[in-house]
Amino acid sequence: LGPSTLNKDFLKFTNKNISLLRLNMSHIDINKLKKTIVFVRKFTKVPICIDTEGAQIRTKINKSKKYKINQEFRIYKNKEKFSFYPNEVFKKIKKNDLFSLGFEGLEAKVIKIGVNDIKCRVTKEGSIENNKGVHLFNRNIKLNFLTEKDIAAISIAKKMNIKYFALSFTNSHKDIVNFNKILKNKTKIFKIETESAIKNLQKIIRNGERFLIDRGDLSKSVSIEMLPFVQRKILKTANKKNKKVYVATNFLESMIKSKEPNRGEANDIYSTLELGASGLVLAAETAIGKYPKECIAFLKKIIKTFNRFRKHRY
């Protein structure tokens, strides 16, 4: 759910068309969470899932800006023009670190560490936007598996009897064990979206029951040409153990602005179902897209077609 769908009309539509409604804590003000849950429940009986921020670095910037190769910019320790979130990240950045920022192509290298700022040089041109993921190429930075905001959100959600929770950036089976301790008797979905998760895949699948492949962030952790292989590896591993796997990101990207999907998207959705996905998840399409209802209607058509022909011999 997002600006395009947090309205009476869409929420009433969900009652007969959707299995689960996701509230992404990366994009929701903690002070507005309770009010948002109350509003959603007013118009739909579909269960709500609280999707945590998890162990990810994000940008915090007042105004988007485009940079060219060799331009320099600074990341500040405190919230000024540009900083990283969560705040603990600042002291963990090292000289010569290489990273990408968001999905607008921007890549940069750390050239100097100061007391209150970090100086970077652009290695690939692109744009910095607010609240976008930051991915390091050269190493991993250890972060807490939940942010302070996540802990506050879980506390609110428990009091409001929310039954579904998703852990973003699950990196190891230990994250699953710890999340289970916090959320006993709740339904948990563990999101696979990092290289660490792929390396620890067997233990992760063994320790959880429901998983989500987030192809957006995963494509920043493993090369994009490897993504089809990795998606198949995850689904095959989980299916062997009768675990549920949902798949997200870019299913109907063209429908953010267009009323009709393209042929590649139709084939991607059908192939994902053939590979054994338990469910399909929309993100930007329904959060900020112009045609959220049309996206859902098309998914339903593809699922219906798949179920009709799944045993058909080509």
N, C-alpha and C positions, 0 to 999 in steps of 0.2 A: 504494500500500500504506500501511496505517496500523494503529492498534490493533485494528481489526476484522478485519484480514486477514493480519497477520503471525503466522500460526499454521500448524501442520502440515497441518491439514484443508483449509484454503482453498488453500494453496500446491500441494497435490497436485491439487486441483480445477482449477487454472489450466492444467495441462499440455495439456488438450484443448479449452480454452475461451477462451484469451487469447493475444494476439500479443506483448504487451510489458508489463512490470511497471515502474511508475514509483516511484522513491524521491525524495521531495521534500525537498531539503536545507533548506528553510525550516522543516521540522518534525523533522529528524533531528539528534541530537547528533553532531558530527564524531567524537567519541571512540567512538561506537557504530556508525559506518558500516561498518567492516570486519567486525565481528561480525554485523551485519544482513545483509550480502551473503553471508557464509558460511552463515547460517541459511536464507536464501531458496534458495540453490543446493542445499542439502541435500535439498529436497523438490520442486523444479521445474526443468525445463530451459528454461523460458521466459526469453528475454533480459531483462536489467535495464537500465533507463534512469536515469541520474543527472540529475535535474532541478535546475538551479542556482537559487540565490536571485536572482541578477541585480540590476539597478539599481532596487531598490525600497526605499522607506522602510517600516519596520515598527515597531509598538509593542512596548515591553518594559515590562510592568507586573506587579506581584506579585499583585494581586487585581482582578478585574473590578469596574467601578463605573458606575452610571447617573447621568447629568447632565441637568438641566433647563436651559431657555433662560436666558441671562444668568449662570449659575453660572460660576465661574472655577476653573481648575486650572493646575498648573505642570508643565512638562516639564524634567527635570533633565539636566545635562550628563553626569553619571556615573550608573551604575545605582543608583538609590535607589528611590523609590516608582514613578516613571514616567519612562521615557526613550525616545529614538528609536534605531533601529538601521538602518544602521551608524553608529558614533559620529561620523563625519565630517559627518553631517547637521546636527548642532547648530549649528555655526558658519555654516551656509549659510541658516538660517531668518532671515527678515526681519520687521520690524514690518508689520502689516496683511496678512500672508499668510493666506489662507483655505484650509482643508483639511477633508477628511472622514477619519474614522478607522474602518476596518473596514466591515462590512456591517450594522451595527446602527443606522444613521441619524445618528450623531453628526457634527456639523459645528462648527467653531470658527474663531475669528479670533485672530491673535497681537496682543496689545495692548501688550506690553512685553518687551524683550530685556535680560536681566541677564547678569552674568558667568558664573554657574553655573546659571541657570534661565531658562525662557521662560514668561511669563505669558499665558494664553489665556482667552478668553471664549466660552462656548457660544452658537452662533447657531441650532442645531437640536438638539433633545434626542435622546439616544440613549445607548448604552453603549460604554465602552472595554473591550476585551478584549486579552489578551496575544497577541502575534505576528500582529497583523492589519495589512493594508496601509494606508498613509497616502497620500492623493492630494491634491495641491495644485490648486486651481481657477484661481488667478490667474497662475501661471507654472510653468516647469519648473526643477527643480534637477538639475544635472549630477552624476551619480554614476558611479563606475567600473562597467564592464559586468559585472565579476565581483567578488564580495566575497572577503576573505581566506579565509573558510570555503569558498567555492567552489573556490578554487585548491588548498586542502588536500584537498578531496573529489576533485577531478580527479586529483590526484597518487595518492591511494589507489586510485581506480578504475582508473587506467592499470595500476598494478602488479597488479591483480586481473583484468586482461584484460576489463574492461567495454567493450562496443563501441558503446553508444548514450548520447548526451548531449543534453540540451535546454538551450537558452539562454533564460532568462526575461527578459522586458522588452527584447526586441530593438528598438532604437530607430532604427537606421540600417544601411546596408550595411557601414559600417565595423566595426560590432559583429560582423557575419558574417565578414568578412575576418579579424579578430583571433581570433575563436573557432576558425576553421579552422586558423590557424597553430598554435594550442595543441593542437589535436586532429586532426592529420593522420591519414588512413586510418581515421577513426572515422565512424560515422553520426551526423549532427547534425540536431536538430530545432529550428527557430527559432520562438519563441513570439511571436505578435502580440497585444499586449494594451495598447497605448498609442496616444494620438493621434499621437505622433511617428512611430510605425510606419505608421500610415495615411497620413500626409503623405509618407512616404518609400517607399510600398508598391511602386512600380514597380522601384526599385533593389533593394529587399529581396528581392522575388520573383526578380529576375534573378540575384542572387548566391547564393541558397540552393537546395536541392532539396526539403527537407521543412519544413513549417510547421505550427504549431498555433494555432488561434484560441482564446484563453482568454477566454470571454465574461464571466467574473466581473470581473476587473480591467479589461477593456475597457469594461465598462458604467459604470465610474467615470471613465474617461478621455473617453469620448464619451457623450452622453446615452442613457439606456436605450431611448428610443423610436427612436433612430437605429441601434440594434444590429442589427435584422434587415437593414437596408440595408447596413451595413458588412460583415456576415457574407457577404452575397451579392456585394458588391464584391470582397472578398478571394478568395472561391472562384472567381469568374468570371475574375479576373486570373490566378490560379495555374493554373486549368484550361486557359486559352489557351496557357500555356507548358508544359503537361504536368508540372506540379509537384504533389507530394502535399501535401494539406492535411487535418489532423485537427482535430476540433472538440471542445471541452470545456466543461463547467460547466452545471449545472442540468438535465441531461437527465432524471434521475430523482430530483429533489430530494425528492419526496413519499415515495420509498422509503427514505429515511434512517430513517424511523420506521414506514412502512407497508409491508405485504407486496405490495401491488398498486400499479401506476402509475395516474396519472390520464389522461384523454383528451387533454388539452393536451400532455402529455409524449410520448405516442405519436405525435401529429401532428408535433411538433417534430422528433423523431428521424427520422421518415419524410421530412419536408421537407428536412432537412439532407442526407440521402442523395441525394434528388432533385437537390439543388443541386451535387452532385459531391464531397462529402466522401470522403476516402480511408479515414478511420477515425473511430471514436467513442471518446471518452476519459471515463472515470468518475473522479470526484475524491472528494468527501465521501461519496458513496454507498458506496464501498468502503473508504475510510479510517476513517470513524467510524460508518457506517450499520449498522443492525441486520440488513439482508438483502442482503449483498454478492453471494451466489450467485444469488439471485432477480433482482437487477438485471442480472447478466450473462446469465442465461437469457432475460430479456425482450428485451435488446438483440439476442440471437441470433434470437429469433422475428421481430422487426421487420426485421432484415437479410434473413432468409429470405423473408419476405413481399415485401419490396421487390424482391429479385432475381427473384421469381416474377412480379411484375406490372409490372416496370420498363418493358416495351415495350407494356404494355396501353394501348389507346386509350380514354379516358374517354367 
